[in-house]
Amino acid sequence: MLQVKDVTLSFGGLVAVNHVSMEVRDGSITGLIGPNGAGKTTFFNIASGVYTPDSGEIIFDGKNITGKRCFQINEAGISRTYQVINLFKKMTVLENVLVGMHSRIKSNFFASLLHLPSQRAEEKELRKKAMKLLEFVGLEKQANDEAGSLSYGQQRLLEIVRGMASDPKLLLLDEPAAGMNSHENDELMVLLKKIAAMGISILIIEHDMNLMMNLCDYIYVLNYGKLLAEGKPAQIQQNPDVIAAYLGGE
């Protein structure tokens, strides 16, 4: 689904991502871990079009998307969430999901301006789809509440739903469990496995090692912008280089 080939990005004299290659297989849950400052979010920003790499290629679903802009990459089928919650907090929960569908709307400006029958029919279908997504994560009863009134864990779920709203083939999740308690983490793990079972590939950054080891099919480890290790969770747990990077020794 996603092939990243020898990607490098520098900020002045700082090499944030240094000749990194990795891949995400269709329908899999792939993890990206590493100490703070390892380059994980920078890598996400490259994959989602926020940054253009200095060198290397990004192939998504057989097409080269290197240097494409954010909206073009979203239209191609990649959606993402961010470390910091970025909801429209004064808009309703339902409206936040509808915003995520923007790239899939077919009605043009004039159809919307004149409120033509075709536009009204499309909006009705989008609302129906948005409600189904909210039902999928148990937020349908809060559909008309302001997004800012949700609990922290619910806001995290709403961000994931908004990411799913554009019908992505690949979902990039940047620390979705941050700030969640253990019960919410367990529910998140079940939810992400359900999403993958729907055929949506997931690439996830997370510091909760228990979650990652029980969730991911395959894991990549970044350290100081370089790929330190890769493998299945059991292999990563036993890798001495990974242990040293996290704990400073054996």
C-alpha positions in Angstrom: 0.0 0.0 0.0 2.8 2.5 1.0 6.4 2.3 0.0 8.9 4.9 1.3 12.2 4.7 -0.4 15.4 6.2 1.1 13.7 9.4 2.2 15.7 12.2 3.7 14.7 15.6 5.1 16.9 18.3 6.7 16.1 21.5 8.6 19.3 23.5 8.2 22.1 21.5 9.7 19.6 19.1 11.4 18.9 15.9 9.5 15.4 15.0 10.9 14.8 11.9 8.7 17.9 10.2 7.4 17.6 7.8 4.4 14.6 6.0 5.8 12.8 3.2 3.9 9.7 1.4 5.0 6.5 -0.1 3.8 2.9 -0.6 4.9 1.2 -3.7 3.6 -2.4 -3.6 2.5 -4.8 -4.2 5.4 -2.1 -4.3 8.0 -1.4 -2.3 11.2 2.2 -1.0 11.1 3.8 0.7 14.1 6.4 3.5 14.2 8.1 3.9 17.5 11.2 5.6 18.9 12.3 8.0 21.6 11.2 11.6 21.7 12.8 13.6 18.9 13.5 10.4 16.8 11.7 11.9 13.7 8.4 10.1 13.8 6.1 13.0 13.4 8.4 14.5 10.8 8.1 11.3 8.9 4.3 11.5 9.1 4.5 15.1 7.8 6.4 13.9 4.8 4.0 11.0 4.1 1.0 13.4 4.3 2.4 16.2 2.2 3.1 18.8 5.0 6.8 18.5 4.1 8.5 17.6 0.8 11.6 15.4 1.3 15.0 16.5 0.1 15.5 13.1 -1.6 13.8 9.8 -1.9 10.4 8.6 -3.1 7.0 7.9 -1.7 4.9 5.4 -3.6 1.2 5.0 -2.5 -1.1 2.4 -4.1 1.3 2.2 -7.0 1.5 5.9 -7.7 4.4 8.3 -6.9 3.1 11.0 -4.5 6.4 12.6 -3.6 6.0 16.3 -3.4 2.2 16.2 -3.7 0.2 18.7 -1.6 -1.8 17.7 1.5 -5.2 17.8 -0.2 -3.9 15.8 -3.2 -2.5 13.1 -0.9 -5.9 13.0 1.0 -7.7 12.7 -2.3 -5.4 9.8 -3.3 -6.5 8.0 -0.1 -4.3 8.9 2.9 -5.8 10.5 5.9 -4.2 11.4 9.3 -4.7 12.6 12.8 -2.3 14.8 14.9 -0.6 14.6 18.3 -2.6 17.6 19.4 -6.3 17.4 19.1 -7.4 19.6 16.1 -11.2 19.5 16.2 -13.5 22.4 15.4 -14.7 22.6 19.0 -17.5 25.1 18.4 -19.0 22.9 15.7 -21.1 19.9 16.4 -19.7 16.4 16.5 -21.6 15.6 13.3 -20.3 18.7 11.5 -16.7 17.7 12.3 -17.2 14.4 10.6 -18.8 16.1 7.6 -15.7 18.4 7.3 -13.7 15.2 6.8 -15.8 14.3 3.8 -14.9 17.5 2.0 -12.6 15.9 -0.5 -15.3 13.4 -1.6 -18.1 16.0 -2.2 -19.2 16.0 -5.9 -21.5 19.1 -5.8 -19.8 22.2 -7.1 -19.9 25.7 -5.8 -23.0 26.8 -7.7 -25.0 23.7 -6.8 -24.3 24.4 -3.2 -25.0 28.1 -3.5 -28.4 27.5 -5.2 -29.1 24.5 -3.0 -30.0 22.4 -6.0 -31.8 19.0 -5.5 -28.7 17.1 -6.4 -26.7 18.9 -3.7 -29.5 18.4 -1.1 -29.6 14.7 -2.0 -25.8 14.4 -1.6 -25.8 16.2 1.7 -28.5 13.8 3.0 -26.4 10.8 2.0 -23.2 12.3 3.6 -25.1 13.0 6.9 -26.3 9.4 6.9 -22.8 8.1 6.3 -21.4 10.4 9.0 -24.0 9.0 11.5 -23.0 5.5 10.7 -19.4 6.4 11.4 -20.4 7.9 14.7 -22.3 4.8 15.6 -19.2 2.8 14.8 -17.4 4.4 17.7 -20.4 4.9 20.0 -20.7 8.7 19.5 -24.1 8.8 17.8 -25.9 10.2 20.9 -23.5 13.2 20.9 -23.9 14.0 17.2 -25.5 17.4 17.9 -23.3 18.3 20.8 -20.4 20.7 20.4 -17.2 18.8 19.8 -15.5 20.7 22.6 -18.0 19.3 25.2 -16.8 15.7 24.6 -14.4 14.1 27.1 -10.8 13.9 26.1 -11.1 10.2 25.1 -14.2 10.9 23.0 -12.4 13.8 21.2 -9.6 11.4 20.3 -12.2 9.0 18.9 -13.9 11.8 16.9 -10.6 12.6 15.3 -10.2 9.0 14.1 -13.8 9.1 12.8 -13.1 12.3 10.9 -10.0 10.7 9.4 -12.1 7.8 8.3 -14.7 10.2 6.7 -12.7 10.6 3.5 -12.8 6.9 2.8 -9.0 6.5 3.1 -7.0 3.4 2.1 -4.4 4.3 4.7 -4.9 6.0 8.0 -1.9 7.7 9.7 -2.5 7.9 13.5 -0.1 10.2 15.5 -0.3 9.1 19.2 -4.0 8.4 19.3 -3.8 6.9 22.8 -2.0 10.0 24.3 -3.8 11.0 27.5 -6.1 8.0 27.6 -6.5 5.7 30.6 -6.0 1.9 30.4 -9.7 1.2 29.8 -9.8 3.7 26.9 -6.6 2.2 25.6 -8.2 -1.3 25.5 -11.2 0.1 23.7 -8.9 1.9 21.2 -7.1 -1.3 20.4 -10.4 -3.1 19.6 -11.5 -0.2 17.5 -8.3 -0.1 15.4 -8.4 -3.8 14.8 -12.0 -3.4 13.5 -10.8 -0.6 11.2 -8.1 -2.8 9.8 -10.6 -5.6 9.3 -12.6 -3.2 7.1 -9.6 -3.1 4.7 -8.1 0.2 5.9 -4.3 0.0 6.4 -3.0 1.8 9.5 0.4 3.4 10.3 0.5 4.4 13.9 2.9 6.3 16.1 2.5 5.6 19.8 4.6 5.6 23.0 2.4 3.0 24.8 4.5 -0.1 24.2 1.9 -2.5 25.6 -0.6 -1.2 23.1 1.8 -1.4 20.2 3.1 -4.8 20.9 -0.4 -6.2 21.1 -1.8 -4.2 18.2 0.8 -4.1 15.4 1.6 -6.7 12.7 5.0 -5.1 12.1 7.0 -2.3 13.7 9.7 0.1 12.6 12.0 1.9 15.1 13.4 5.4 14.4 16.3 6.9 16.4 17.9 10.2 15.7 16.1 10.2 12.3 17.6 6.9 11.2 15.9 3.5 11.0 17.2 1.6 13.9 15.3 -1.7 13.6 12.3 -3.4 12.1 10.4 -6.6 12.6 7.5 -8.3 14.3 6.6 -7.1 17.8 8.4 -10.1 19.5 11.6 -9.3 17.5 11.5 -5.6 18.5 11.0 -6.4 22.2 14.2 -8.5 22.2 16.3 -6.2 20.0 19.3 -5.0 22.1 19.7 -1.8 20.0 16.0 -0.9 20.6 16.4 -1.5 24.4 19.5 0.6 24.5 17.9 3.5 22.6 14.9 3.5 25.1 16.7 2.7 28.3 20.3 3.8 27.7 21.8 0.4 28.2 21.0 -3.3 28.7 
